[in-house]
């Protein structure tokens, strides 16, 4: 497994999402679509997905997908994916958790020192490609990396392979290599000549809205999202599904998916919103609700 970017020449590395090639990686996932994915049929599906922390990818293999292609504009996120893939493949459950555990005192996990993280990393270092290894060598043991911040740690218990030994074993057994393409999703969709059954954009559309709103360019939000979703449709099989993640409850907030509702009409797509709730052991009495949005081409009307 390695990061791929040399295949594509003269590619635009800019993104409307606010992320860039030097953006810091998320150590643990902050979106949890797998809480809904387990209800869906993934058998033999080909998936294009935002690489992010790699955790969403590791939950898909046990569900039976046949191929995953990951994309991320942030090079460090691509390197983290390689580290997490190699750690799952080579380490036992306790070592895996320690490598990605917090270095600070907390109410959920025992803290793990940078020295211990480096000792674990050195066990798998030679399995990692040179590009990723050069960066990982410079941060593991000399900084807190890879230690999740408190916001990520709040929901670590939701991540199956991090929270459960049995889920870890299932993920390890199902694991397969996957390419990680270091490009903005907007550029990758133009350059990848392959169709997929599912494209998962995570909450990139939310970041695009936030970024353009901060820049006082609200009038560009709908056109930018329309272009992004149109590129996705070009890379989806005819019955393929585009998935998005929203931090909020679509049932109680009618504005949460307003652009998706509008664009579904313009692009002749069926839209489904699936809110789901969860809590954090670090916040007493907490209840959070997020929404998985799916967009899919409407079936053609039968000819009379």
Legacy VTK file of the C-alpha trace (Angstrom):
# vtk DataFile Version 3.0
C-alpha trace
ASCII
DATASET POLYDATA
POINTS 304 float
0.000 0.000 0.000
1.317 3.453 -0.856
0.277 7.010 -1.576
-0.202 7.726 -5.260
0.170 11.126 -6.861
2.841 10.810 -9.541
0.400 9.152 -11.966
-1.450 12.423 -12.461
0.315 15.339 -14.122
-0.741 19.003 -14.261
-3.387 18.513 -11.606
-5.064 21.292 -9.622
-4.269 20.844 -5.912
-6.673 23.580 -4.784
-9.905 22.797 -2.972
-12.927 24.862 -1.973
-13.129 22.837 1.249
-10.511 24.887 3.083
-8.135 21.913 3.360
-4.751 21.832 1.641
-1.807 19.505 1.111
-0.279 20.456 4.481
-3.443 20.081 6.585
-3.017 18.153 9.829
-4.512 14.642 9.872
-7.273 13.368 12.121
-5.851 10.547 14.254
-9.288 9.014 14.904
-12.455 9.422 12.918
-14.809 12.287 13.718
-17.565 11.025 11.417
-19.255 7.708 12.064
-21.144 6.529 8.973
-20.361 2.924 9.928
-23.093 3.186 12.582
-25.492 3.174 9.603
-23.397 1.265 7.065
-23.834 -1.994 8.959
-27.511 -1.973 7.883
-26.633 -1.748 4.181
-25.561 -4.256 1.549
-21.869 -3.805 0.719
-21.195 -7.201 -0.822
-18.706 -6.845 -3.722
-19.144 -3.059 -3.875
-16.415 -0.799 -5.275
-15.979 2.307 -3.122
-14.320 5.690 -3.577
-13.858 7.354 -0.198
-12.186 10.274 1.557
-9.161 8.738 3.304
-9.396 10.879 6.463
-8.092 8.920 9.503
-8.495 5.570 7.720
-11.015 4.323 10.278
-14.045 4.417 7.966
-12.079 2.395 5.428
-11.166 -0.252 7.989
-14.856 -0.707 8.868
-15.799 -1.364 5.228
-13.626 -4.413 4.534
-15.493 -6.668 7.016
-18.769 -5.654 5.296
-17.666 -7.377 2.086
-16.578 -4.597 -0.275
-14.436 -5.734 -3.194
-12.317 -2.617 -3.793
-11.585 0.677 -2.059
-9.855 3.721 -3.524
-9.076 6.443 -0.985
-8.492 10.109 -1.785
-7.208 12.915 0.428
-5.772 16.347 -0.284
-3.675 16.185 2.915
-0.432 14.272 2.427
-0.110 13.596 6.164
-3.545 11.965 6.157
-2.336 9.689 3.360
0.719 8.737 5.429
-1.487 8.141 8.472
-3.622 5.764 6.402
-0.522 3.772 5.531
0.530 3.696 9.183
-2.895 2.560 10.385
-3.205 -0.075 7.648
0.229 -1.480 8.510
-0.467 -1.344 12.250
-3.713 -3.286 11.832
-1.967 -5.849 9.656
1.104 -6.383 11.870
0.280 -5.489 15.477
-1.897 -7.105 18.097
-4.913 -5.326 19.579
-3.118 -3.865 22.612
-0.226 -2.516 20.530
-2.613 -1.059 17.950
-4.587 0.778 20.627
-1.432 2.030 22.332
-0.049 3.413 19.078
-3.152 5.558 18.518
-4.021 6.217 22.173
-3.774 9.667 23.819
-0.557 10.692 25.534
-2.486 12.702 28.148
-4.522 11.684 31.180
-8.170 10.987 30.403
-11.167 9.088 31.733
-11.330 6.448 28.992
-7.919 5.073 28.002
-4.586 4.684 29.728
-2.183 7.343 28.428
0.743 6.129 26.321
4.063 7.973 26.204
5.730 9.072 22.952
8.612 6.702 23.731
6.224 3.747 23.905
4.607 4.825 20.652
8.012 4.941 18.987
8.896 1.478 20.277
5.691 0.106 18.746
6.211 2.027 15.509
9.711 0.598 15.081
8.183 -2.888 14.965
6.399 -2.020 11.699
8.614 0.749 10.317
10.250 -1.377 7.631
6.805 -2.331 6.265
6.043 1.300 5.418
7.019 3.013 2.168
9.878 5.494 2.134
7.791 8.619 1.620
5.525 7.906 4.572
8.388 6.579 6.695
10.439 9.762 6.298
7.655 11.863 7.754
6.648 9.353 10.434
10.283 9.085 11.583
10.289 12.837 12.191
7.169 12.946 14.367
6.783 9.642 16.237
8.727 9.756 19.494
9.664 13.428 19.110
6.076 14.770 19.265
2.773 13.484 20.645
1.821 12.040 17.237
-0.210 9.899 16.781
-2.255 11.050 19.781
-5.923 11.995 19.229
-7.105 15.310 20.598
-9.903 15.420 23.150
-12.633 15.941 20.546
-11.547 12.796 18.689
-11.161 10.854 21.910
-14.765 11.670 22.870
-16.001 9.181 20.305
-13.192 6.621 20.190
-15.522 4.051 21.751
-17.625 4.114 18.570
-14.779 2.959 16.304
-15.101 -0.845 16.191
-11.466 -1.878 15.663
-10.279 0.592 18.314
-12.884 -0.287 20.947
-13.329 -4.052 20.578
-10.820 -6.894 20.348
-13.291 -8.991 18.335
-13.936 -6.146 15.885
-10.186 -5.609 15.601
-9.705 -9.274 14.695
-12.523 -9.083 12.130
-11.000 -5.975 10.545
-7.549 -7.593 10.458
-8.921 -10.740 8.815
-10.841 -8.799 6.141
-8.117 -6.192 5.478
-6.845 -5.722 1.938
-4.418 -3.200 0.397
-5.956 -0.075 -1.091
-4.491 2.873 -3.010
-4.442 6.321 -1.400
-4.443 9.178 -3.910
-3.029 12.462 -2.631
-5.324 14.865 -4.464
-8.357 17.022 -3.696
-11.492 15.000 -4.343
-12.494 17.559 -7.002
-9.328 16.799 -9.005
-9.323 13.058 -8.330
-12.831 12.689 -9.757
-11.599 14.192 -13.021
-8.501 12.000 -13.228
-9.705 8.577 -12.058
-11.044 6.575 -14.995
-12.974 4.015 -13.004
-16.591 3.688 -11.927
-17.729 2.942 -8.384
-20.830 1.606 -6.677
-20.471 4.039 -3.770
-18.716 7.386 -3.381
-18.432 8.657 0.181
-17.559 12.363 0.452
-17.644 12.453 4.258
-18.489 16.025 5.334
-16.486 17.726 2.578
-19.692 19.478 1.351
-20.161 20.975 4.827
-16.597 22.286 4.781
-17.173 23.780 1.326
-20.248 25.614 2.611
-18.400 26.864 5.682
-15.352 27.965 3.696
-17.361 29.890 1.102
-19.556 31.439 3.783
-16.495 32.707 5.672
-15.226 34.186 2.406
-18.652 35.837 1.930
-19.195 33.850 -1.264
-22.512 32.212 -0.369
-23.700 32.676 -3.961
-21.011 30.190 -5.071
-22.075 27.361 -2.748
-24.778 25.846 -4.943
-22.736 25.993 -8.197
-19.646 24.519 -6.500
-21.627 21.677 -4.930
-23.475 21.033 -8.182
-20.158 20.666 -10.011
-18.805 18.339 -7.303
-21.906 16.128 -7.303
-21.941 16.062 -11.104
-18.330 14.849 -11.147
-19.348 12.140 -8.660
-22.231 11.030 -10.870
-19.783 10.645 -13.759
-17.769 8.189 -11.664
-20.745 6.252 -10.283
-22.261 3.145 -11.814
-25.820 3.673 -13.059
-27.313 2.425 -9.790
-24.474 3.852 -7.681
-24.932 5.832 -4.474
-23.350 9.129 -3.436
-23.072 9.485 0.357
-22.486 12.610 2.443
-22.132 13.178 6.166
-23.837 16.012 8.036
-23.172 17.108 11.622
-26.773 17.635 12.663
-30.275 16.186 12.594
-31.995 16.515 9.224
-35.343 15.692 10.836
-35.275 18.712 13.157
-33.174 21.122 11.066
-34.829 21.670 7.663
-31.887 23.817 6.503
-29.226 21.167 7.149
-29.549 19.593 3.686
-31.121 22.520 1.849
-28.501 22.573 -0.917
-28.700 18.805 -1.363
-32.498 18.990 -1.565
-32.254 21.720 -4.200
-29.579 19.949 -6.219
-31.377 16.613 -6.051
-34.185 18.260 -8.013
-31.836 19.843 -10.534
-29.835 16.644 -11.079
-32.870 14.303 -11.033
-31.673 12.450 -7.939
-33.533 10.707 -5.153
-32.370 11.901 -1.743
-32.588 10.011 1.545
-31.590 11.360 4.950
-30.849 8.983 7.824
-30.321 10.671 11.193
-28.739 8.573 13.948
-27.805 9.326 17.544
-25.021 8.351 19.933
-23.400 9.549 23.135
-19.950 9.999 24.634
-18.822 8.555 27.965
-16.732 11.701 28.430
-19.810 13.969 28.436
-22.375 12.923 31.013
-25.913 12.752 29.639
-24.745 13.583 26.129
-26.700 12.857 22.980
-25.440 13.758 19.517
-27.326 13.344 16.251
-25.680 13.253 12.832
-27.160 12.477 9.412
-26.049 10.238 6.560
-27.328 11.598 3.238
-27.607 9.409 0.148
-28.158 10.638 -3.401
-28.980 8.277 -6.227
-30.204 8.586 -9.795
-33.964 8.212 -10.083
-35.005 5.179 -12.137
-36.025 5.995 -15.679
-39.756 6.005 -16.247
-40.962 3.016 -18.250
-42.065 3.794 -21.782
-45.801 3.337 -22.413
LINES 1 305
304 0 1 2 3 4 5 6 7 8 9 10 11 12 13 14 15 16 17 18 19 20 21 22 23 24 25 26 27 28 29 30 31 32 33 34 35 36 37 38 39 40 41 42 43 44 45 46 47 48 49 50 51 52 53 54 55 56 57 58 59 60 61 62 63 64 65 66 67 68 69 70 71 72 73 74 75 76 77 78 79 80 81 82 83 84 85 86 87 88 89 90 91 92 93 94 95 96 97 98 99 100 101 102 103 104 105 106 107 108 109 110 111 112 113 114 115 116 117 118 119 120 121 122 123 124 125 126 127 128 129 130 131 132 133 134 135 136 137 138 139 140 141 142 143 144 145 146 147 148 149 150 151 152 153 154 155 156 157 158 159 160 161 162 163 164 165 166 167 168 169 170 171 172 173 174 175 176 177 178 179 180 181 182 183 184 185 186 187 188 189 190 191 192 193 194 195 196 197 198 199 200 201 202 203 204 205 206 207 208 209 210 211 212 213 214 215 216 217 218 219 220 221 222 223 224 225 226 227 228 229 230 231 232 233 234 235 236 237 238 239 240 241 242 243 244 245 246 247 248 249 250 251 252 253 254 255 256 257 258 259 260 261 262 263 264 265 266 267 268 269 270 271 272 273 274 275 276 277 278 279 280 281 282 283 284 285 286 287 288 289 290 291 292 293 294 295 296 297 298 299 300 301 302 303
